[in-house]
Amino acid sequence: MFNIKNHELYIDQVAVTSLAKKYGTPLYVYSENKIIEQLDTIKSAFLDKYPDTHAAFACKAFCTKYMCRLLEKEGFWLDVVSGGELYTAIKSDFPADRIEFNGNNKSDEELIMALDYGINRFVVDNASELYHLEKLCIDKSVKANVLFRITPEVSANTHDFISTGKKDSKFGIPLDDAILYPLIEAAIKSDVVHFLGFHFHVGSQLHESNTHLSALEVILKLILNTKERFNYTISDFNLGGGFGIKYTDADHPIALTEFIKPLMHRLDTFCASHEIKRPHVSMEPGRYIVGEAGIQLYTIGNIKVIPEVKTYASIDGGMTDNVRPGLYGAKYHALIANKADLEKDTLLDISGKCCESTDILIKGLSVPSPERGDILTVFSTGAYGYSMANNYNKLQIPAVVVVKADEHELIVRRQSYDEMIEREV
Ligand SMILES: Cc1ncc(COP(=O)(O)O)c(C=O)c1O
């Protein structure tokens, strides 16, 4: 995906600085080849290897019409968590029967929108949602497929802020018999929802599958108890997303095929030993599909040297276009695209231009002597960058460009100042 010619960094066959020049900075850039490579890995590690499976892109990672169209073409499903994400899918003509709806507080308006579009399934997060959904289904004389998101009470080995399966999590139905089983029974007996099975998502940026394996044991017990108590065999199980990527040299996530293999093996042996038909299995990765496929470009501006303390290089973006370092200490690697293989002699902290001391994108980055006008390239920014972008300090949301071999296409244009204030009276 990357190579260097004449000290210049290339993404696929396009010089990074030429993109900065043409589209301006800050800029989000994606390699389409890399996205497709990731989708192909999901096909070979999961979809083609195990029958009766599907994979949905957790579109929160990079929700754009471009992604919806690409995923549609590649045969993937879409996992949405809001009316806005669903609207993006609808406007991209994404097939309703390949959409699932997650989220811990779907409003009536969002549920109606999803029912009207006829999406495939809802991942119900709590009791109140089930009852509201049933009411709306009765009003509309439709039936909805539902899975229950279970809080599996496992602690993922990742940053606390992206760990979602712990007992005290805001997500999912608690593992409490008095809450869970009446809800399962209600869904099974309901005339307006069709109970498919269970879902969990234990956290993000996971480097190994041990937490998934622990969560799976919880689900297996539920599958068995549901059969014994209600004589009901679930048809579907969704193992969530969370597969880790490489942000820096410190990241060593195991290969997807290795991540998935023990889970599928355990599920198969469990089902065989209990004479239960193995449920349809789905996953919903976000970061894994787009994370490493994306880079961000910035222009270096002021350089502040504090003698014997540190040197800051300020960039023309920051926590508005990548909030992850400020939000939960996410780490990134970067280099100067126009000095890609020159000797590194300066240690920098890369500071954003927002009026917050926490707006530091990278600490302790080694670079060749930096100058105003250099193009900084930050790697593995394809997930949760554009989708978390905001207008703090009234900074504009940057444009998004997709590189296809030696070509490039603008898929989101930069927000204008007028667009920023057009809703204000
Ligand atoms: C329910 C659910 N599924 C899938 C994902 C995608 O996670 P990741 O991008 O780490 O694969 C998330 C992330 O927040 C999630 O909450």
The ligand as an SDF file (V2000), in Angstrom:
LIG
                    3D

 16 16  0  0  0  0  0  0  0  0999 V2000
  -22.1390   -3.2540   18.7970 C   0  0  0  0  0  0  0  0  0  0  0  0
  -20.8810   -2.9790   18.0920 C   0  0  0  0  0  0  0  0  0  0  0  0
  -20.5480   -3.7720   17.0690 N   0  0  0  0  0  0  0  0  0  0  0  0
  -19.4130   -3.5560   16.3620 C   0  0  0  0  0  0  0  0  0  0  0  0
  -18.5690   -2.5270   16.6850 C   0  0  0  0  0  0  0  0  0  0  0  0
  -17.3290   -2.3180   15.8520 C   0  0  0  0  0  0  0  0  0  0  0  0
  -16.1910   -2.3870   16.5930 O   0  0  0  0  0  0  0  0  0  0  0  0
  -14.7800   -2.3690   15.8390 P   0  0  0  0  0  0  0  0  0  0  0  0
  -14.7680   -1.1790   14.9710 O   0  0  0  0  0  0  0  0  0  0  0  0
  -13.7780   -2.3230   16.9020 O   0  0  0  0  0  0  0  0  0  0  0  0
  -14.7260   -3.6240   15.0240 O   0  0  0  0  0  0  0  0  0  0  0  0
  -18.8590   -1.6830   17.7660 C   0  0  0  0  0  0  0  0  0  0  0  0
  -17.9510   -0.5810   18.1340 C   0  0  0  0  0  0  0  0  0  0  0  0
  -18.2160    0.2710   18.9040 O   0  0  0  0  0  0  0  0  0  0  0  0
  -20.0560   -1.9300   18.4870 C   0  0  0  0  0  0  0  0  0  0  0  0
  -20.3970   -1.1600   19.5090 O   0  0  0  0  0  0  0  0  0  0  0  0
  1  2  1  0
  2  3  1  0
  2 15  2  0
  3  4  2  0
  4  5  1  0
  5  6  1  0
  5 12  2  0
  6  7  1  0
  7  8  1  0
  8  9  2  0
  8 10  1  0
  8 11  1  0
 12 13  1  0
 12 15  1  0
 13 14  2  0
 15 16  1  0
M  END
$$$$
